[in-house]
Amino acid sequence: MAILALMVVLVGVRMALAPLTRLRRAIRERDPRSLAALQLTLPRELEELKHALNELLSRMRRVRANQERFIGDASHQLRTPLAGLSAHAELALRQQDPSAWHAALAQMQATASHTAHLANQLLSLTRLNNPEVQPPRVPLELSSLVRDTVSRHFLRCDRAGVDLGLEIAPDIDHAAWTPGVDWQLQEALANLIDNACKHGARVVTVTLSRADLVIHAALDLPEIRPLLQRYSREHPGMLLHYVNRSALALEARYLAAPLTPRADLMISSAMGLQYRLANGGHARPLQAANLTGWPESSRWRNELFAMSFEPIVMVARRDALKRLADSEGLRDPRDALRSHRDLWHLLETRRELLRGRVITYDPRRSGSGFTYAVSDARQSPRYWTLVRAMGQADARLVTTTGAMLEALANGEVDIAYNLVGPYAISFARAHPELLVIVPEDYVLIQRRLAFVPRQAPHGDAGEAFLDWWLSLEGQQAVASDSDLGALHPEVSGDGSARDLRERLGNALRPIEIGPGLLATLDRLKQASFLSRWALEFRAPAPVSAPTLSGEPLAALSGSPVAARCSMRRSVPS
């Protein structure tokens, strides 16, 4: 009985698989060159499979037709110039006069250039006409793409007597982003240039100036580029312009024409300057959901918003830490420098070893350096002893985090103090000889502040970008694509506010967003603070006392970015 049942099952399975067997036989027996649709009757269950196969064959027929059309077009279009090349070569071979050879070679070179140009056009045409190939649209930096395309056509246009020029608005140079396919845009622009030259234009100027969203920021492009690219991908068709300036230049440019600003969003690490502008009525109140729901400690009213959570760190060379640890009898080189107190201790006890090997901001010439110095003085009564110790060790003074990092990488110094965390972390990835140190006693936290100007030409676009940045999606992008430090309480990861709070707890000292920021801009208080700083550091007074009130600092007028300050004993300690 069991055997009979088994035979029935086998027969049933065989009958059920018979349509698949027919389909397999039909495919196997086909001419490999045939792309005709499958014509056989199958059960309803296999009809969908047959339709899918026929659709694939249909797409392959279109691809083949496109290839055949390209081969036909190429054969037709290239036949004439190739015949011309052959004729010029044959004519040159019959000549004995070198000048005739030169003329023939010149004609051959022109024909070869024309043929290469024609071949490129044919290839581009077949790529555009291929219905099965849809290249992905990626964020492109338009000014670079346009500049490269114009450069490639410049000599050819010049030989033809055409003056080919390029005008790119300064505010968007190297910062105009839009989704697209690079070769398609290049070909489109190349065709425009060709047509202008061929139809009688003697002067051709390519201009790039349109803007959908303009962001002015004191934030280096490499740190924000991945986020701009992500936003551009999510908003196809939008041309995004990004302009990077120093914090002081950012405010100065804005105040030069506050009623006609070019920016739709202003971002800066100079918290006092941003607060002053917002407090002065320059910021537009925003109502987007993520903005009104942002924690009160990270915004001022609904006008000024914190966008990042950036620790102010120290960076040291690993080999220098090893030497210092050995001199201190420490096994782990990292134990030599974990806090502000450790730095003071090393400067006091290993002064000769570190003479001229420490670098930090000059608060007299750097807005950021001044802010960090004031914040340090508020956080720790030891700050002034640390300043004195740095002066006695002939510490070098610079105006940017980048200058400190370069000096470390070049081996000119061993320890850098008060650097912007994201810049230092990003730089250290490419320089494993450097170690980023987040102080354990207290950590200043800088937060870049953003606002939409009241007279922004595309204020809604600026608000939409800021709303995206502070959304959960945007903050996850900040955490994954940058080192700026995500603020959102639900976002974790290295460098996020949540991660730093879990690791350092009460050691974090975020610079508060409020009226206290204005105190750092008061001229009398600035002068008093800088006078004491110079006294403690034993450095010569600057030629002119720069301020943070919108007047340019020396660093903006071409002064050296670094100064070596030797110890002066004109005042007793």
N, C-alpha and C positions, 0 to 999 in steps of 0.2 A: 504493500500500500504506500509506504514511504517512497519507494522507488518511482511509483507512478506519479505521485505528487511532485517529486523532484523533476521528472521529465516534463510535466505540465508547466512548471515554473520556467524551465530552460527554454521551452518552445515559446512561452509568452515573452520572455526577455528578448529572444531572437527576433520575434515579430516586431516588438517595440523598437528595437535598434535598427530594423531594416531601413527606415528612412535616412538615418544617419549614414548607413553604409552606402546608400545611393548618392547622398551628398558628397561623401568622401570620394567615391568613384568619379563623380562628375568633375570634381576639382582636380583630381589626379590626372584625368585623361585630357584636360584642356591643353591647348597650345599655349606654351609659356608667353607668347607674344600677344595673346588675346586678352582684351580687357572688357569683352562683352559681358552683359549681365547674365547671371545664371537663370536658365529657363527650365525648371523642373518643378513638378508638383510635390509638395511636402505637407505633412500634417500641420494643423494650426500652431502646434507647440513649437515647430521649427521654422515657421514663416518669418518670425522676427529675426532669427539668425540669418536666414537667406537675405532679408531686406538689408541687414547690417552689412553683409558681404557685398551686396550689389551697390550699396552706397559707397563703400570703400573703393570698389572698382570704378565707380563713376568719378570719384575724386582723382583717382589715378589717371583716368582718361583725360580729365581737364589738365592735370600736370603735364601729361605727355603732349597734349595739344599745344600747351604753352611753350614747351621745349621745342617742338617742331616749328612753331611759329617764329621763335627766336632764331633757330638755325636758318630758317628761310630768310628772315629779315637781315641777319648778320651776313649771310652769303651774298644777298643782293647789295647791301650797303657797302660791304668791304671789297667787293669785286673791283669797283672803279679805282679806289685809291691804291689797291695792291697792283693793279695793272699799270697805274701811273708810276709807282715805284720801279717796276720792272722796266718800263720804257726809259725812265731817267737813267737807270743803271746801264742799260744797253747803249744809250746815247753817250754816256760818259766813257764807256769802254772803247768807243770808236774814235774818241778825241785824243790828240797828242798834247794839246795846250793845257798846262796846269790850271790856268784861269777858267777854262771850260769845265774842268773837273770840279773846281770849287763851286761854280754856279750850279752844276748838276747836284752836288752834295747838298747845297743849300735848299734846292727844290725837294730833294729826297727827305731832308730833315723836316721841312714844312709839311710834306705829305705824311710822314710818319707821325708827326704830332697830331695832325688832323685825324689820322686813322686811330690813334690811341684814344683821342677824345671821343670819336664816334663809337669805338668799342665800349668805352665807359658808359656812354649814354644808352647803348643797347642793353648793357648789363643792368643798369638802373631801371630801364623800362621793363625788362622781363621780371625783375624783382617786384616792381610795383604792380605789374599785371598778374602776378601769380596769386590766384584766389586761395591757395592752400597755405600760404606763408603770411602770417600776420605778426611781424616783429613786435616785441613788447615795447611799450612806451615807458621811458625812464626819465628821471629829472635830468635836464641838460642845462649847462651854464652857457647862455646864449652869447655873451660877449666873447668868450674864448672861441666858440664855434664860428661865429661870424668873422672874427679876426683871422683865424686859420684859413677860412675859405677865401677871404679877400687877398691874403698873402699869396695863396697859390695862383691866383689869377693876375697878380699885379704885373709881373714881367711881360706876360703875353699881351695885356692891355697896353702897357707902355710901348712895346714894339709896334703896336697898331696905332699909336698916337693918341691913345685914350688916357685921360688923367683919372685913374681910379682912386677914390679916397674912402675913408671910413670915419664916421663920427659916432662916438658912444658917449652918452651922458655920463659925466663923472660919477654921479651917485649910483649908477648901476654897473659900472665897469667891474668885471669879475664877480658880479653878484646878481645876475638876472637869470632866474631859474624858471623853466617851464617843462612840462612833460612832452616827450616826443621821441623820434627815432633819428639819431644823429645823421646818418647818411642821407635820409630823405630830406631833412632840412638843408644839408649841404648842397644836394643836387638842385633843390628848388632855388636856393640863392644863386648857385652857379648859373642856372638857366636864365635867371633875371639879369645877371651881369652880362652874359653872352648876348642876350637879346638887345640890351641897351647899347652894347658896343657895335653890334652888327647893323643896327638901324640908325646910325648916324650920330649918336651922342658922343661929344668930345670930352665931356666931364661927367663922370658917374660917381655918385656919392652914396654909400650905404650908411643909413642912419638907424641907430637902435636907441629908442627913448620911451617906449610905452611902459606903463606900470599899472598893475592891478592891486598890488600890496607892496608898500615900501616900509622896510624895517631899518631904523637907525639904531645902532647898538655899540656899546663898549664891550665887545665879546669877540674874541678871535674866531674867524670863520671856521678853521678846522674843528673847533669845539662844538659848533652848532650846525655844521654842514649836514650831517646825517639826519638831523631833525627837519631841516629845511627840505631836504630831498624827500623824506617821508610825507611831509605835509603837501609837497608839490604833487606826489603820486596820488594822494587822496583827493586832490582838487585839480583834475586835468583841465587845461585851458587857462589856468591862472598863471600870469607872469609875476614872479615874486622877485623883488629887488632887495638886496641886503647890503647895507653900508656899515663898515666897521670903522670906528673912530676912537680916539682916546676919550675918557670920561669928560675931561675939561673941554675938549674940542666939540664934543657932542652938545654940551650945554651952550657953549658959545655960539655955535652955528644956529641952534634953535632960537636963542635970544636975539640973534641978529635980525630975524624976521618972524616973530612969534605969531603974527596974524596970517602968514602964508607959509606954514611949514610944509616941507616935502615928505615928512614922515607920517605914516599911519600908526606906527608903534615905536615908542622910545624905550630902550632897555639899557640899563647901566648898573655897574657895580658901585658907583659913587652914590651911596645911599643918601647922603646929605643933600647932594645936588638934586637928585630926583625928588626927594621930599620937598625941597624948597620950591621946585617948579609946580608940584601938585598943590602945595599949600598956597601958592600964589595964584591959583585959579586957572592953571594951564591944562589941567587934566580933565577929561570928559568922564562923567559918571557912567558906569557900565552896569548893564542889567542881565547879562547872560547867566544862565543857571549855575555853571561851575564857578563863576566869579562871585556872585552874591553868596554862594555857599562856602567860599574859601575861608579857612579859620581866621578869626579876627586878629590873631597875633601875627599873621602873615599878610595883612593888608591894612591899608589906611583908608577908612570909609569904603566907598566902592570905586575909588579912583586910582589907587596905587597898590600894586600887587607884587608880592615876592614870587620869583620864578625858580629859584635855585636854593640849594643848601650846601654851601661850599666852605669846608674847613680851611683855616689858615694854618699852614703846616711848616715844618722844617724839612730840609733835604740834606743828606750827607753822602759823601763818597764812602763806599764800603771799606776800601782799603784804609782810609783815614780812621774810620771807626775801629778797625782792627788794631791799628797802632795805639789809639787812645785807650781801648779796652786793655791792651797789654800793659800799658803804662799804669793803669788803675788796678791791675790784677783781676780783671773780670774775664770770665770764660766766654760769655756771649757778647759779641761786639755791639749788639743792639742795646745792651744794658748801659753802655757809655753815654747814651743820649736818648732819654725818654721824656724829658720835661724841660720847661723853662729853667727850673732850678739847676738841672744837670748842665745846661748850656752855660749858665753863670759859673758853676763850679769848674767846668773845664777851662773857661776863660781866665779864671783866677789862678788855678793850679797848673795849667798847661799853657800858659800865655805864650811862651817862646815857641812852643810847638805849633801854636795856632796863629802866630803873628802874620798878619796879611792874608790869612787863609779862611777868613769868615766874611760873608757878604750879606747885605740886607738893604732895605729901602732907605733912601734919603728922604725923610719927611718934609724937607724944605723944598724939594723939587718934584715930589710925587703926591698927587691927591690921594691915591690908595695908601701909600706909605704913611701919610699923615693920619688918615683914618685909623689904620691899624695901631699906630703909635699911641694915639689918644685912647683907643679901646684897651690896649695893653696897660696903660697907666691907670685906667679905671679899675681894671681887674686885679692888679697885683701891685702892692707897695714895693716889691722887689724890682719893678721895671727899671727904675732909675739906676739901681746898682748894676743891672744888666747893660744898660746903655753905657755907663761908665766903663764897665769891663770890656765892651766891644771897642770903645774908643782907645783904651790902653793897649788893645791887641791890634791896633791899626786896621780895623775892619774896613772893607771896601763898601762904598755906597753907590747904588744904582737906582734907576727909576722904574724898572719893570721886572716882573717875574721872569720873563724870557731872558733878560740879561743875566740874571742869577743862574738860571739853568744852563745857559751856554758856558758861563765861567766854570761851573761844576763839571760839565762834560769835557771841557778842554783841560781839566786838571789844574786850573789857575787857583781854585779855592777848594776847601774841604767841607765847609758847612755853610748852608744858606738859611736865613731866618725870615719868617713871615712871608711865605710864598702862597699864591692862590692855589688851593688844593687841586682842582681839576686840571689845571695846566701842568702842575708838577707830576700828577699821576700819569697823565697821558705821555709826558716827556720821558718819565722813568721806564715806561714799557719798552721804549726803543733804546734805553741806556741802562742795562742791568747792573752797571757798576754803581748806580745811584739807589739810595734807599729813602723813601718818603716816610717821615716820622710825624704822626699825629700826637701832639703833646698829651700826656696823661694827667697833668695837674689842671690845666684848663685849655679849652680850644675855642678861639674866636671863630664865629660862623658868619661869613659874609652871605648876604642874600641879594641877588640882582633884582632890582625893582623895575617894573614896567608900567607905563601908562599910555593911553591913547590921547594925543593932543586934541583939544577942543576944535581946532580948525583943520583936523586931518582931512586930506582930500578923499580918502577911502576909509573913514573911521569904522564903518561896519566891518570891513575886511580886517582891520587891526584888532577889533574886539573879537571877531571869530577866531583869529589865530591864537590870541591869548586864552580864549575859552577852551580851545582844543588843547593847548599846552597844559592847562591846569586840570583837564579832565582825567579820569582814570586811564583812558587809553593813551593820552598824551604823556602822562607821568610815567607810565610803563615804558613808553618810547624813550623818555629822558633817562630812565634807569638802564635800559638795555643798549642804547645807542650813544650815550655820552657819559662824561664824568661830572656833570654839573650838579648831581645830587637831587633826586626826586623828593618832593615835599609831601606828597599825598600820603596820608596815614595808612592806606591799604597797600602801598607799594614798598617792597623790600628790595634787598640787593646791596652789593658793595657800594658804599658812599651815599646811600639814601639816608634821609633824616631818621627813618625808623631804625636802620642798621646802626647809625652813629649813636642814637639814644640808647639802644640796647647795650652797646659796647662801652660807652663813656658816661652815660647817665648825667649826673649833675656837673660833670666837667665841661659840658657844652655851654658856650656863652654866645648865643645869637645876638647880633647887634640889633637892638630894638628899633622898630619902625615907629617913630613918633617925634614930638617936638624936640627931644633931646638931640636929634641929629642936627638941628640948627645951631646948636652950641659949637659944633666943630667948624662952623662957617663964620663965626664972629671974629672980626679982624683983630680986636684987642686980645681976645683969648688965644687966637692963633699966634700972634706975636709973642705973648707971654710963654706959651707952651714951647715954641721953637727956640726962644731965647734960653729957656732952661735946658732943652735938649742939646743945644750947641755947647752950653756950659758943661753939662755932664759928659758929653762926648769929647770935649776939648777939641772941637773942630773950629776952623775959621768961619766967621759969619759969612753968609752968602752976600753977593754984591747987592742984590735987591731982594727984599722979603716977599716971596710969592704968596699968593693967597688962593683960597678955594672959592672965591666969590665970583668967579666967572672971568677974571683977568687971567691971561695966559701965564702959565708957569714957565720957568726957564727951559724945562724939558720940551716945551712946545716950540721954542724959538731956535732950536738947533744947538743947544748946549750939549756938552759931552754927556753920555749916558752913564758914565761911571767916574767916580772921584776917589782917589786914595787919600784918606785923612790921617795924618800922623798925629801923635800925642803932643799936646801943648800943655805946659804947666804954668800958664800965666795966672791961673787962679788956684789957690790951695784946695785940696780935696777935703 
